[in-house]
């Protein structure tokens, strides 16, 4: 199951994007989004999110 970013919690700091080993995170409309088809559910992004906006 892919990780998801809570848009209301996301502060668009970008710390999650470089942590994704498969490049599944991008910026859209001033928020980060995770491509569910590319996500490998490793959790690297969630562990680096200072806003705790990413969950499985």
LUMLUMDREN-2810 file (N, C-alpha, C; in Angstrom, 1 decimal):
<atoms>
<atom><aa>X</aa><ch>A</ch><at>N</at><xx>0.8</xx><yy>-1.2</yy><zz>0.0</zz></atom>
<atom><aa>X</aa><ch>A</ch><at>CA</at><xx>0.0</xx><yy>0.0</yy><zz>0.0</zz></atom>
<atom><aa>X</aa><ch>A</ch><at>C</at><xx>0.9</xx><yy>1.3</yy><zz>0.0</zz></atom>
<atom><aa>X</aa><ch>A</ch><at>N</at><xx>0.6</xx><yy>2.2</yy><zz>-0.8</zz></atom>
<atom><aa>X</aa><ch>A</ch><at>CA</at><xx>1.4</xx><yy>3.4</yy><zz>-1.0</zz></atom>
<atom><aa>X</aa><ch>A</ch><at>C</at><xx>1.2</xx><yy>4.4</yy><zz>0.2</zz></atom>
<atom><aa>X</aa><ch>A</ch><at>N</at><xx>2.2</xx><yy>5.1</yy><zz>0.5</zz></atom>
<atom><aa>X</aa><ch>A</ch><at>CA</at><xx>2.1</xx><yy>6.2</yy><zz>1.5</zz></atom>
<atom><aa>X</aa><ch>A</ch><at>C</at><xx>1.3</xx><yy>7.3</yy><zz>0.9</zz></atom>
<atom><aa>X</aa><ch>A</ch><at>N</at><xx>0.7</xx><yy>8.1</yy><zz>1.8</zz></atom>
<atom><aa>X</aa><ch>A</ch><at>CA</at><xx>-0.1</xx><yy>9.3</yy><zz>1.3</zz></atom>
<atom><aa>X</aa><ch>A</ch><at>C</at><xx>0.4</xx><yy>10.5</yy><zz>2.2</zz></atom>
<atom><aa>X</aa><ch>A</ch><at>N</at><xx>0.2</xx><yy>11.7</yy><zz>1.5</zz></atom>
<atom><aa>X</aa><ch>A</ch><at>CA</at><xx>0.5</xx><yy>12.9</yy><zz>2.2</zz></atom>
<atom><aa>X</aa><ch>A</ch><at>C</at><xx>-0.8</xx><yy>13.6</yy><zz>2.5</zz></atom>
<atom><aa>X</aa><ch>A</ch><at>N</at><xx>-1.0</xx><yy>14.0</yy><zz>3.8</zz></atom>
<atom><aa>X</aa><ch>A</ch><at>CA</at><xx>-2.1</xx><yy>14.7</yy><zz>4.2</zz></atom>
<atom><aa>X</aa><ch>A</ch><at>C</at><xx>-1.9</xx><yy>16.2</yy><zz>3.8</zz></atom>
<atom><aa>X</aa><ch>A</ch><at>N</at><xx>-2.7</xx><yy>16.6</yy><zz>2.8</zz></atom>
<atom><aa>X</aa><ch>A</ch><at>CA</at><xx>-2.5</xx><yy>18.0</yy><zz>2.3</zz></atom>
<atom><aa>X</aa><ch>A</ch><at>C</at><xx>-2.7</xx><yy>19.1</yy><zz>3.3</zz></atom>
<atom><aa>X</aa><ch>A</ch><at>N</at><xx>-3.6</xx><yy>18.9</yy><zz>4.3</zz></atom>
<atom><aa>X</aa><ch>A</ch><at>CA</at><xx>-3.8</xx><yy>19.9</yy><zz>5.3</zz></atom>
<atom><aa>X</aa><ch>A</ch><at>C</at><xx>-2.6</xx><yy>20.0</yy><zz>6.2</zz></atom>
<atom><aa>X</aa><ch>A</ch><at>N</at><xx>-1.9</xx><yy>19.0</yy><zz>6.4</zz></atom>
<atom><aa>X</aa><ch>A</ch><at>CA</at><xx>-0.7</xx><yy>19.0</yy><zz>7.3</zz></atom>
<atom><aa>X</aa><ch>A</ch><at>C</at><xx>0.6</xx><yy>19.4</yy><zz>6.6</zz></atom>
<atom><aa>X</aa><ch>A</ch><at>N</at><xx>0.7</xx><yy>19.1</yy><zz>5.3</zz></atom>
<atom><aa>X</aa><ch>A</ch><at>CA</at><xx>1.9</xx><yy>19.3</yy><zz>4.5</zz></atom>
<atom><aa>X</aa><ch>A</ch><at>C</at><xx>2.2</xx><yy>20.8</yy><zz>4.5</zz></atom>
<atom><aa>X</aa><ch>A</ch><at>N</at><xx>3.5</xx><yy>21.1</yy><zz>4.9</zz></atom>
<atom><aa>X</aa><ch>A</ch><at>CA</at><xx>4.0</xx><yy>22.5</yy><zz>4.8</zz></atom>
<atom><aa>X</aa><ch>A</ch><at>C</at><xx>4.8</xx><yy>22.8</yy><zz>3.6</zz></atom>
<atom><aa>X</aa><ch>A</ch><at>N</at><xx>4.9</xx><yy>21.8</yy><zz>2.7</zz></atom>
<atom><aa>X</aa><ch>A</ch><at>CA</at><xx>5.7</xx><yy>21.9</yy><zz>1.5</zz></atom>
<atom><aa>X</aa><ch>A</ch><at>C</at><xx>7.1</xx><yy>22.2</yy><zz>1.7</zz></atom>
<atom><aa>X</aa><ch>A</ch><at>N</at><xx>7.7</xx><yy>21.7</yy><zz>2.7</zz></atom>
<atom><aa>X</aa><ch>A</ch><at>CA</at><xx>9.2</xx><yy>21.9</yy><zz>3.0</zz></atom>
<atom><aa>X</aa><ch>A</ch><at>C</at><xx>10.1</xx><yy>21.2</yy><zz>2.0</zz></atom>
<atom><aa>X</aa><ch>A</ch><at>N</at><xx>9.6</xx><yy>20.1</yy><zz>1.4</zz></atom>
<atom><aa>X</aa><ch>A</ch><at>CA</at><xx>10.4</xx><yy>19.4</yy><zz>0.4</zz></atom>
<atom><aa>X</aa><ch>A</ch><at>C</at><xx>11.3</xx><yy>18.4</yy><zz>1.0</zz></atom>
<atom><aa>X</aa><ch>A</ch><at>N</at><xx>11.4</xx><yy>18.2</yy><zz>2.3</zz></atom>
<atom><aa>X</aa><ch>A</ch><at>CA</at><xx>12.3</xx><yy>17.2</yy><zz>2.9</zz></atom>
<atom><aa>X</aa><ch>A</ch><at>C</at><xx>12.1</xx><yy>15.8</yy><zz>2.5</zz></atom>
<atom><aa>X</aa><ch>A</ch><at>N</at><xx>10.9</xx><yy>15.5</yy><zz>2.1</zz></atom>
<atom><aa>X</aa><ch>A</ch><at>CA</at><xx>10.5</xx><yy>14.1</yy><zz>1.7</zz></atom>
<atom><aa>X</aa><ch>A</ch><at>C</at><xx>11.0</xx><yy>13.7</yy><zz>0.3</zz></atom>
<atom><aa>X</aa><ch>A</ch><at>N</at><xx>11.0</xx><yy>14.7</yy><zz>-0.5</zz></atom>
<atom><aa>X</aa><ch>A</ch><at>CA</at><xx>11.3</xx><yy>14.4</yy><zz>-2.0</zz></atom>
<atom><aa>X</aa><ch>A</ch><at>C</at><xx>12.6</xx><yy>13.7</yy><zz>-2.2</zz></atom>
<atom><aa>X</aa><ch>A</ch><at>N</at><xx>13.7</xx><yy>14.3</yy><zz>-1.7</zz></atom>
<atom><aa>X</aa><ch>A</ch><at>CA</at><xx>15.0</xx><yy>13.6</yy><zz>-2.0</zz></atom>
<atom><aa>X</aa><ch>A</ch><at>C</at><xx>15.2</xx><yy>12.3</yy><zz>-1.2</zz></atom>
<atom><aa>X</aa><ch>A</ch><at>N</at><xx>14.4</xx><yy>12.0</yy><zz>-0.2</zz></atom>
<atom><aa>X</aa><ch>A</ch><at>CA</at><xx>14.5</xx><yy>10.7</yy><zz>0.5</zz></atom>
<atom><aa>X</aa><ch>A</ch><at>C</at><xx>13.8</xx><yy>9.6</yy><zz>-0.2</zz></atom>
<atom><aa>X</aa><ch>A</ch><at>N</at><xx>13.0</xx><yy>9.8</yy><zz>-1.2</zz></atom>
<atom><aa>X</aa><ch>A</ch><at>CA</at><xx>12.3</xx><yy>8.8</yy><zz>-1.9</zz></atom>
<atom><aa>X</aa><ch>A</ch><at>C</at><xx>13.3</xx><yy>8.1</yy><zz>-2.9</zz></atom>
<atom><aa>X</aa><ch>A</ch><at>N</at><xx>13.6</xx><yy>6.8</yy><zz>-2.7</zz></atom>
<atom><aa>X</aa><ch>A</ch><at>CA</at><xx>14.5</xx><yy>6.1</yy><zz>-3.6</zz></atom>
<atom><aa>X</aa><ch>A</ch><at>C</at><xx>14.0</xx><yy>5.9</yy><zz>-5.0</zz></atom>
<atom><aa>X</aa><ch>A</ch><at>N</at><xx>12.7</xx><yy>6.0</yy><zz>-5.2</zz></atom>
<atom><aa>X</aa><ch>A</ch><at>CA</at><xx>12.2</xx><yy>5.8</yy><zz>-6.5</zz></atom>
<atom><aa>X</aa><ch>A</ch><at>C</at><xx>11.6</xx><yy>7.0</yy><zz>-7.2</zz></atom>
<atom><aa>X</aa><ch>A</ch><at>N</at><xx>11.8</xx><yy>8.2</yy><zz>-6.6</zz></atom>
<atom><aa>X</aa><ch>A</ch><at>CA</at><xx>11.3</xx><yy>9.4</yy><zz>-7.2</zz></atom>
<atom><aa>X</aa><ch>A</ch><at>C</at><xx>9.8</xx><yy>9.5</yy><zz>-7.3</zz></atom>
<atom><aa>X</aa><ch>A</ch><at>N</at><xx>9.1</xx><yy>9.0</yy><zz>-6.3</zz></atom>
<atom><aa>X</aa><ch>A</ch><at>CA</at><xx>7.6</xx><yy>9.0</yy><zz>-6.4</zz></atom>
<atom><aa>X</aa><ch>A</ch><at>C</at><xx>7.0</xx><yy>10.3</yy><zz>-5.9</zz></atom>
<atom><aa>X</aa><ch>A</ch><at>N</at><xx>7.8</xx><yy>11.2</yy><zz>-5.3</zz></atom>
<atom><aa>X</aa><ch>A</ch><at>CA</at><xx>7.2</xx><yy>12.4</yy><zz>-4.7</zz></atom>
<atom><aa>X</aa><ch>A</ch><at>C</at><xx>7.6</xx><yy>13.6</yy><zz>-5.6</zz></atom>
<atom><aa>X</aa><ch>A</ch><at>N</at><xx>6.5</xx><yy>14.4</yy><zz>-5.8</zz></atom>
<atom><aa>X</aa><ch>A</ch><at>CA</at><xx>6.7</xx><yy>15.6</yy><zz>-6.6</zz></atom>
<atom><aa>X</aa><ch>A</ch><at>C</at><xx>5.9</xx><yy>16.7</yy><zz>-6.0</zz></atom>
<atom><aa>X</aa><ch>A</ch><at>N</at><xx>6.1</xx><yy>18.0</yy><zz>-6.5</zz></atom>
<atom><aa>X</aa><ch>A</ch><at>CA</at><xx>5.3</xx><yy>19.1</yy><zz>-6.1</zz></atom>
<atom><aa>X</aa><ch>A</ch><at>C</at><xx>4.2</xx><yy>19.4</yy><zz>-7.1</zz></atom>
<atom><aa>X</aa><ch>A</ch><at>N</at><xx>3.0</xx><yy>19.6</yy><zz>-6.5</zz></atom>
<atom><aa>X</aa><ch>A</ch><at>CA</at><xx>1.8</xx><yy>20.0</yy><zz>-7.4</zz></atom>
<atom><aa>X</aa><ch>A</ch><at>C</at><xx>1.0</xx><yy>20.9</yy><zz>-6.6</zz></atom>
<atom><aa>X</aa><ch>A</ch><at>N</at><xx>0.7</xx><yy>22.1</yy><zz>-7.1</zz></atom>
<atom><aa>X</aa><ch>A</ch><at>CA</at><xx>-0.2</xx><yy>23.1</yy><zz>-6.5</zz></atom>
<atom><aa>X</aa><ch>A</ch><at>C</at><xx>0.3</xx><yy>23.4</yy><zz>-5.1</zz></atom>
<atom><aa>X</aa><ch>A</ch><at>N</at><xx>1.6</xx><yy>23.7</yy><zz>-5.0</zz></atom>
<atom><aa>X</aa><ch>A</ch><at>CA</at><xx>2.2</xx><yy>24.1</yy><zz>-3.7</zz></atom>
<atom><aa>X</aa><ch>A</ch><at>C</at><xx>2.1</xx><yy>23.1</yy><zz>-2.6</zz></atom>
<atom><aa>X</aa><ch>A</ch><at>N</at><xx>2.0</xx><yy>21.8</yy><zz>-2.9</zz></atom>
<atom><aa>X</aa><ch>A</ch><at>CA</at><xx>2.0</xx><yy>20.7</yy><zz>-2.0</zz></atom>
<atom><aa>X</aa><ch>A</ch><at>C</at><xx>2.7</xx><yy>19.5</yy><zz>-2.6</zz></atom>
<atom><aa>X</aa><ch>A</ch><at>N</at><xx>3.3</xx><yy>18.7</yy><zz>-1.8</zz></atom>
<atom><aa>X</aa><ch>A</ch><at>CA</at><xx>3.9</xx><yy>17.5</yy><zz>-2.3</zz></atom>
<atom><aa>X</aa><ch>A</ch><at>C</at><xx>2.9</xx><yy>16.4</yy><zz>-2.4</zz></atom>
<atom><aa>X</aa><ch>A</ch><at>N</at><xx>3.1</xx><yy>15.6</yy><zz>-3.4</zz></atom>
<atom><aa>X</aa><ch>A</ch><at>CA</at><xx>2.2</xx><yy>14.4</yy><zz>-3.7</zz></atom>
<atom><aa>X</aa><ch>A</ch><at>C</at><xx>3.0</xx><yy>13.2</yy><zz>-3.9</zz></atom>
<atom><aa>X</aa><ch>A</ch><at>N</at><xx>2.5</xx><yy>12.0</yy><zz>-3.6</zz></atom>
<atom><aa>X</aa><ch>A</ch><at>CA</at><xx>3.1</xx><yy>10.7</yy><zz>-3.8</zz></atom>
<atom><aa>X</aa><ch>A</ch><at>C</at><xx>2.4</xx><yy>10.0</yy><zz>-4.9</zz></atom>
<atom><aa>X</aa><ch>A</ch><at>N</at><xx>3.1</xx><yy>9.6</yy><zz>-5.9</zz></atom>
<atom><aa>X</aa><ch>A</ch><at>CA</at><xx>2.6</xx><yy>8.8</yy><zz>-7.0</zz></atom>
<atom><aa>X</aa><ch>A</ch><at>C</at><xx>2.4</xx><yy>7.3</yy><zz>-6.5</zz></atom>
<atom><aa>X</aa><ch>A</ch><at>N</at><xx>1.2</xx><yy>7.0</yy><zz>-6.3</zz></atom>
<atom><aa>X</aa><ch>A</ch><at>CA</at><xx>0.9</xx><yy>5.7</yy><zz>-5.6</zz></atom>
<atom><aa>X</aa><ch>A</ch><at>C</at><xx>1.4</xx><yy>4.5</yy><zz>-6.5</zz></atom>
<atom><aa>X</aa><ch>A</ch><at>N</at><xx>1.4</xx><yy>4.7</yy><zz>-7.8</zz></atom>
<atom><aa>X</aa><ch>A</ch><at>CA</at><xx>1.9</xx><yy>3.6</yy><zz>-8.7</zz></atom>
<atom><aa>X</aa><ch>A</ch><at>C</at><xx>3.4</xx><yy>3.4</yy><zz>-8.6</zz></atom>
<atom><aa>X</aa><ch>A</ch><at>N</at><xx>4.1</xx><yy>4.4</yy><zz>-8.2</zz></atom>
<atom><aa>X</aa><ch>A</ch><at>CA</at><xx>5.6</xx><yy>4.3</yy><zz>-8.1</zz></atom>
<atom><aa>X</aa><ch>A</ch><at>C</at><xx>6.1</xx><yy>4.0</yy><zz>-6.7</zz></atom>
<atom><aa>X</aa><ch>A</ch><at>N</at><xx>5.3</xx><yy>4.4</yy><zz>-5.7</zz></atom>
<atom><aa>X</aa><ch>A</ch><at>CA</at><xx>5.7</xx><yy>4.2</yy><zz>-4.3</zz></atom>
<atom><aa>X</aa><ch>A</ch><at>C</at><xx>5.9</xx><yy>2.7</yy><zz>-4.0</zz></atom>
<atom><aa>X</aa><ch>A</ch><at>N</at><xx>7.0</xx><yy>2.5</yy><zz>-3.3</zz></atom>
<atom><aa>X</aa><ch>A</ch><at>CA</at><xx>7.3</xx><yy>1.1</yy><zz>-2.9</zz></atom>
<atom><aa>X</aa><ch>A</ch><at>C</at><xx>7.1</xx><yy>0.8</yy><zz>-1.4</zz></atom>
<atom><aa>X</aa><ch>A</ch><at>N</at><xx>6.4</xx><yy>1.8</yy><zz>-0.7</zz></atom>
<atom><aa>X</aa><ch>A</ch><at>CA</at><xx>6.0</xx><yy>1.7</yy><zz>0.7</zz></atom>
<atom><aa>X</aa><ch>A</ch><at>C</at><xx>7.2</xx><yy>1.5</yy><zz>1.6</zz></atom>
<atom><aa>X</aa><ch>A</ch><at>N</at><xx>8.3</xx><yy>2.1</yy><zz>1.3</zz></atom>
<atom><aa>X</aa><ch>A</ch><at>CA</at><xx>9.5</xx><yy>1.9</yy><zz>2.2</zz></atom>
<atom><aa>X</aa><ch>A</ch><at>C</at><xx>9.5</xx><yy>2.8</yy><zz>3.5</zz></atom>
<atom><aa>X</aa><ch>A</ch><at>N</at><xx>8.7</xx><yy>3.9</yy><zz>3.5</zz></atom>
<atom><aa>X</aa><ch>A</ch><at>CA</at><xx>8.6</xx><yy>4.7</yy><zz>4.6</zz></atom>
<atom><aa>X</aa><ch>A</ch><at>C</at><xx>9.7</xx><yy>5.8</yy><zz>4.8</zz></atom>
<atom><aa>X</aa><ch>A</ch><at>N</at><xx>10.6</xx><yy>5.9</yy><zz>3.9</zz></atom>
<atom><aa>X</aa><ch>A</ch><at>CA</at><xx>11.7</xx><yy>6.8</yy><zz>4.0</zz></atom>
<atom><aa>X</aa><ch>A</ch><at>C</at><xx>11.1</xx><yy>8.3</yy><zz>4.1</zz></atom>
<atom><aa>X</aa><ch>A</ch><at>N</at><xx>10.1</xx><yy>8.6</yy><zz>3.4</zz></atom>
<atom><aa>X</aa><ch>A</ch><at>CA</at><xx>9.5</xx><yy>9.9</yy><zz>3.4</zz></atom>
<atom><aa>X</aa><ch>A</ch><at>C</at><xx>8.9</xx><yy>10.2</yy><zz>4.7</zz></atom>
<atom><aa>X</aa><ch>A</ch><at>N</at><xx>8.1</xx><yy>9.3</yy><zz>5.2</zz></atom>
<atom><aa>X</aa><ch>A</ch><at>CA</at><xx>7.4</xx><yy>9.5</yy><zz>6.5</zz></atom>
<atom><aa>X</aa><ch>A</ch><at>C</at><xx>8.4</xx><yy>9.8</yy><zz>7.7</zz></atom>
<atom><aa>X</aa><ch>A</ch><at>N</at><xx>9.5</xx><yy>9.1</yy><zz>7.7</zz></atom>
<atom><aa>X</aa><ch>A</ch><at>CA</at><xx>10.4</xx><yy>9.3</yy><zz>8.8</zz></atom>
<atom><aa>X</aa><ch>A</ch><at>C</at><xx>11.1</xx><yy>10.6</yy><zz>8.7</zz></atom>
<atom><aa>X</aa><ch>A</ch><at>N</at><xx>11.1</xx><yy>11.3</yy><zz>7.6</zz></atom>
<atom><aa>X</aa><ch>A</ch><at>CA</at><xx>11.8</xx><yy>12.6</yy><zz>7.5</zz></atom>
<atom><aa>X</aa><ch>A</ch><at>C</at><xx>10.9</xx><yy>13.8</yy><zz>7.5</zz></atom>
<atom><aa>X</aa><ch>A</ch><at>N</at><xx>9.6</xx><yy>13.6</yy><zz>7.5</zz></atom>
<atom><aa>X</aa><ch>A</ch><at>CA</at><xx>8.6</xx><yy>14.6</yy><zz>7.5</zz></atom>
<atom><aa>X</aa><ch>A</ch><at>C</at><xx>8.5</xx><yy>15.3</yy><zz>8.8</zz></atom>
<atom><aa>X</aa><ch>A</ch><at>N</at><xx>8.9</xx><yy>16.6</yy><zz>8.9</zz></atom>
<atom><aa>X</aa><ch>A</ch><at>CA</at><xx>8.8</xx><yy>17.3</yy><zz>10.2</zz></atom>
<atom><aa>X</aa><ch>A</ch><at>C</at><xx>7.4</xx><yy>17.7</yy><zz>10.6</zz></atom>
<atom><aa>X</aa><ch>A</ch><at>N</at><xx>6.4</xx><yy>17.7</yy><zz>9.6</zz></atom>
<atom><aa>X</aa><ch>A</ch><at>CA</at><xx>5.0</xx><yy>18.0</yy><zz>9.9</zz></atom>
<atom><aa>X</aa><ch>A</ch><at>C</at><xx>4.2</xx><yy>16.7</yy><zz>10.2</zz></atom>
<atom><aa>X</aa><ch>A</ch><at>N</at><xx>4.8</xx><yy>15.6</yy><zz>10.1</zz></atom>
<atom><aa>X</aa><ch>A</ch><at>CA</at><xx>4.2</xx><yy>14.3</yy><zz>10.3</zz></atom>
<atom><aa>X</aa><ch>A</ch><at>C</at><xx>2.9</xx><yy>14.2</yy><zz>9.4</zz></atom>
<atom><aa>X</aa><ch>A</ch><at>N</at><xx>3.1</xx><yy>14.6</yy><zz>8.2</zz></atom>
<atom><aa>X</aa><ch>A</ch><at>CA</at><xx>2.0</xx><yy>14.7</yy><zz>7.2</zz></atom>
<atom><aa>X</aa><ch>A</ch><at>C</at><xx>1.9</xx><yy>13.4</yy><zz>6.4</zz></atom>
<atom><aa>X</aa><ch>A</ch><at>N</at><xx>2.8</xx><yy>12.5</yy><zz>6.5</zz></atom>
<atom><aa>X</aa><ch>A</ch><at>CA</at><xx>2.9</xx><yy>11.3</yy><zz>5.6</zz></atom>
<atom><aa>X</aa><ch>A</ch><at>C</at><xx>2.6</xx><yy>10.0</yy><zz>6.4</zz></atom>
<atom><aa>X</aa><ch>A</ch><at>N</at><xx>1.6</xx><yy>9.3</yy><zz>5.9</zz></atom>
<atom><aa>X</aa><ch>A</ch><at>CA</at><xx>1.3</xx><yy>8.0</yy><zz>6.6</zz></atom>
<atom><aa>X</aa><ch>A</ch><at>C</at><xx>0.9</xx><yy>6.9</yy><zz>5.6</zz></atom>
<atom><aa>X</aa><ch>A</ch><at>N</at><xx>0.9</xx><yy>5.7</yy><zz>6.0</zz></atom>
<atom><aa>X</aa><ch>A</ch><at>CA</at><xx>0.6</xx><yy>4.6</yy><zz>5.1</zz></atom>
<atom><aa>X</aa><ch>A</ch><at>C</at><xx>-0.9</xx><yy>4.4</yy><zz>4.9</zz></atom>
</atoms>
